[in-house]
Amino acid sequence: MNLLSMSAKRLPFAQSRKKHLRSIDMRAAIVCAVVTHAPYGVTARGEPVDAFTLTNGRGTLVRVLTYGGVINEISVPDRKGSLGNIVLSLPDLKAYEGHANFSSLLGRYANRIADGGFTLNGVRYNLPSNAQGISSHGGPGGFSTKVWHAAPIRNGVALSYESADGENGYPGKLSVTVEYTLTDALKIRYTARTDKPTVVNLSHHVYFNLAGSETILGESLQVFADRYTVFDARRIPTGEMAPVAGTELDFRQPALIRDFNLDHNFVLNGPAHLAARLSDPGSGRRLEIRTTEPGIQVFTGRKAGVALETQHFPNSPNQPEFPSTELRPGQLFQSETQYRFSVF
């Protein structure tokens, strides 16, 4: 697999993950998926939306909407072989239109950018922001609200969208493709190109609930991170990366998800490795996440589900010591996250 073509600040991270990405693919067994699609609805703007369903021979079903790249369903067996949907879903398209970023793609910039925008190559770019000067998940009308062009591919579907130069204040025409494939694991691969220097941080906000119950508080979480990015009262990183040891954020060993509102970015220990593990003792279902990204945002604001968003760090354009999110013309942005389901 090719590396990300990035600025000099990002190259060391990209180089270190090349062999790890290969090793992920080498471990994959040859499992094929059947891909079907059907109409799902029509948006308030009159745009038709389709649902693509991916099924493999291991009893896994994944349903992806062309609206916002929403993952509408992931059904996997429990230890008794009974199928159950392990992601939070809304009843219809109208409901998704009313809940931006719900189990959807995030972009152009996942998570937060502070100070009302950023400066790149000496040019200031202002972003739509709240009263605190914070732009979240790419701003209003972000990638979660777009109807993406879809094309079936082997074992999955490729969604593509072209974000115009200046959309939500971001420079450059950004051409994005997101591939969802299902073999022995669900893989989401992101690629993007730009015609002007810009910043990019793509992720997915799917909510998991392995038990399919009303709460995730009985589920066990493990995050393979020794540090987290410290934030201020606005939840904006200060630039400090502090140890999780001795804090409520120490999930280096499996621990129950407590009634504590997690909305934190963890600094993963290495590239393209095991990032997080979510387990449900009742059903026996387990989810393991691997990623090429340097961080993972754990969000339990909805106690019915947990979002595990693999990404670069929040506010990186304003924190030069963080891994760079800059993308230049002629470079190719690439990122991959894998979701592997099993029972124990």
Summary of the structure (lengths in Angstrom):
residues: 344
radius of gyration: 18.9
end to end distance: 31.4
largest distance: 59.1
contacts: 1188
relative contact order: 0.18
helix: 9%
strand: 45%
